[in-house]
Amino acid sequence: MDNGPALLRALLAEGAAAPDVAVVDVRLPPTFTDEGLQAALRARRERPGLPVLVLSQYVEQLYAHELLAGGEGAVGYLLKDRVTHTEQFTDAVRQVAAGGTVMDPQVVAKLLNRGEARGTVAGLTPRERDVLELMAEGRSNAAISETLHISGSAVAKHTASIFDKLGIAPSPDDNRRVLAVLAYLRS
């Protein structure tokens, strides 16, 4: 499929058997942010255990975390530029299709190191800091999007990553945005 909505429709087509494995690029049209990943995650919510192998240009801890969050297996996260042999790729596809988990070693290293700066603004990327600074100014996601010239879904992705890196879990009693701003102001 050449775009996120088409991929989602194909993965959830009524009456159709679930695919043996869905190989998905994180960035798909129309915005080239994370449509592929979002379609795959939604399909897995609606078809639990759907085998998904994600291909990405970069190590994104949030993406890997979202894929692994269910703990069900049948997932993979590979970096495009590190898949150098056809056999390596087909082995990963087979392993995910069989219910296994395949992670690029660089992704694993990032996940293991992510706790080092957890809870501090120091662990944020420059773009995440820009988003958090604008949040601290009281800006909405739409205003942040306009100011930074990025899509609304990119702002949402950065915001979710900020919450994750600061260790701010969803809670009915707390406003995560306010807690993130407080962490920013303390830094």
C-alpha positions as CSV (number, residue, x, y, z in Angstrom):
1,M,0.0,0.0,0.0
2,D,1.3,3.5,-0.8
3,N,-0.4,5.4,2.1
4,G,-1.4,4.9,5.7
5,P,-5.2,4.8,5.2
6,A,-5.0,2.3,2.4
7,L,-2.7,0.1,4.5
8,L,-5.1,0.2,7.4
9,R,-8.0,-0.7,5.1
10,A,-6.0,-3.7,3.7
11,L,-5.0,-5.0,7.1
12,L,-8.5,-4.8,8.5
13,A,-10.5,-5.8,5.4
14,E,-13.6,-7.7,6.5
15,G,-13.8,-11.2,5.4
16,A,-10.2,-11.2,4.4
17,A,-7.7,-13.5,6.2
18,A,-5.1,-11.7,8.3
19,P,-1.8,-11.4,6.4
20,D,1.0,-13.8,7.4
21,V,3.0,-10.7,8.2
22,A,2.7,-7.0,7.5
23,V,6.0,-5.3,6.4
24,V,5.4,-1.6,7.0
25,D,7.5,1.5,6.5
26,V,7.0,4.0,9.4
27,R,6.7,7.0,7.0
28,L,3.9,6.8,4.5
29,P,1.9,9.4,2.6
30,P,0.1,11.7,3.0
31,T,2.4,13.5,5.6
32,F,5.4,11.1,5.7
33,T,5.6,11.2,9.5
34,D,4.4,8.0,11.1
35,E,1.3,7.0,9.2
36,G,2.6,3.5,8.5
37,L,3.4,2.8,12.2
38,Q,0.0,4.2,13.3
39,A,-1.8,2.0,10.8
40,A,0.1,-1.0,12.0
41,L,-0.5,-0.3,15.7
42,R,-4.2,0.3,15.0
43,A,-4.5,-2.9,13.0
44,R,-2.8,-4.8,15.9
45,R,-5.3,-3.4,18.4
46,E,-8.2,-4.6,16.2
47,R,-6.5,-7.9,15.2
48,P,-4.4,-8.8,18.3
49,G,-1.2,-10.7,17.4
50,L,-1.1,-9.5,13.8
51,P,2.5,-10.0,12.8
52,V,4.1,-6.6,12.0
53,L,7.6,-5.9,10.8
54,V,8.4,-2.1,10.8
55,L,11.1,-0.6,8.7
56,S,12.5,2.8,9.7
57,Q,15.3,5.1,8.7
58,Y,16.0,6.1,12.3
59,V,15.9,4.6,15.8
60,E,12.8,6.0,17.4
61,Q,12.4,4.8,21.0
62,L,8.8,5.7,21.1
63,Y,8.0,3.6,18.0
64,A,9.8,0.6,19.4
65,H,8.2,1.1,22.8
66,E,4.7,1.3,21.2
67,L,5.3,-1.9,19.2
68,L,6.6,-3.8,22.3
69,A,4.0,-2.5,24.7
70,G,1.5,-5.3,24.2
71,G,4.1,-7.9,25.0
72,E,2.4,-10.3,22.5
73,G,5.4,-10.8,20.2
74,A,5.0,-11.1,16.4
75,V,6.7,-7.7,16.0
76,G,9.9,-6.4,14.5
77,Y,11.7,-3.1,14.1
78,L,14.6,-2.9,11.6
79,L,16.6,0.0,10.4
80,K,16.5,0.2,6.6
81,D,20.2,1.0,6.1
82,R,21.3,-1.9,8.2
83,V,19.3,-4.6,6.3
84,T,22.1,-5.5,3.9
85,H,21.3,-9.0,2.8
86,T,18.2,-10.5,1.4
87,E,18.6,-13.6,3.6
88,Q,18.8,-11.4,6.8
89,F,15.5,-9.7,5.8
90,T,13.7,-12.9,4.9
91,D,14.8,-14.5,8.2
92,A,13.3,-11.5,10.0
93,V,10.1,-11.7,8.1
94,R,9.8,-15.5,8.9
95,Q,10.6,-15.0,12.6
96,V,7.9,-12.2,13.0
97,A,5.4,-14.3,11.0
98,A,6.0,-17.2,13.4
99,G,5.3,-15.0,16.4
100,G,8.8,-14.0,17.3
101,T,10.3,-10.6,17.9
102,V,13.1,-9.1,15.8
103,M,14.8,-5.9,16.9
104,D,17.8,-4.2,15.2
105,P,20.7,-4.2,17.7
106,Q,20.9,-0.4,17.6
107,V,17.2,-0.2,18.6
108,V,17.8,-2.6,21.5
109,A,20.8,-0.5,22.6
110,K,18.7,2.7,22.6
111,L,15.9,1.1,24.6
112,L,18.4,-0.2,27.2
113,N,20.0,3.3,27.5
114,R,16.8,5.3,27.6
115,G,16.5,5.1,31.3
116,E,19.7,7.0,31.9
117,A,18.2,10.5,31.4
118,R,14.6,9.5,32.2
119,G,12.8,12.1,34.2
120,T,15.0,15.0,33.0
121,V,14.8,17.4,30.2
122,A,18.4,16.5,29.4
123,G,17.2,13.4,27.6
124,L,15.1,15.2,25.1
125,T,16.1,15.9,21.5
126,P,16.5,19.5,20.3
127,R,13.1,19.3,18.5
128,E,11.4,17.9,21.6
129,R,12.9,20.7,23.6
130,D,11.5,23.2,21.1
131,V,8.0,21.6,21.4
132,L,8.3,21.6,25.2
133,E,9.4,25.2,25.3
134,L,6.3,26.2,23.3
135,M,4.1,24.1,25.5
136,A,5.5,26.0,28.5
137,E,4.5,29.2,26.7
138,G,0.9,27.9,26.8
139,R,0.8,27.1,23.0
140,S,-1.7,24.5,21.7
141,N,-0.5,21.7,19.4
142,A,-1.9,23.6,16.4
143,A,0.1,26.7,17.4
144,I,3.2,24.6,17.9
145,S,2.7,23.0,14.5
146,E,2.5,26.4,12.9
147,T,5.4,27.9,14.8
148,L,7.8,25.0,14.1
149,H,6.5,24.4,10.5
150,I,5.7,20.7,11.3
151,S,2.6,18.7,11.0
152,G,0.1,18.3,13.8
153,S,0.8,14.5,14.0
154,A,4.5,15.3,14.3
155,V,3.7,17.6,17.3
156,A,1.7,14.8,18.8
157,K,4.5,12.3,18.3
158,H,7.0,14.7,19.9
159,T,4.6,15.3,22.8
160,A,4.2,11.6,23.4
161,S,7.9,11.1,23.3
162,I,8.4,13.9,25.8
163,F,5.9,12.3,28.2
164,D,7.7,8.9,27.7
165,K,11.2,10.3,28.3
166,L,10.1,12.3,31.3
167,G,8.4,9.2,32.7
168,I,4.9,10.9,32.8
169,A,2.4,8.0,32.4
170,P,-1.2,8.6,31.6
171,S,-3.3,9.2,34.7
172,P,-6.9,10.2,35.3
173,D,-5.7,12.4,38.2
174,D,-2.8,14.3,36.4
175,N,-2.5,16.6,33.4
176,R,0.6,15.3,31.6
177,R,1.1,18.5,29.7
178,V,1.3,20.5,32.9
179,L,3.7,17.9,34.5
180,A,6.0,18.2,31.5
181,V,6.0,21.9,31.7
182,L,6.9,21.8,35.4
183,A,9.8,19.5,34.5
184,Y,10.9,22.0,31.9
185,L,10.7,24.9,34.4
186,R,12.8,22.9,37.0
187,S,15.6,22.3,34.5
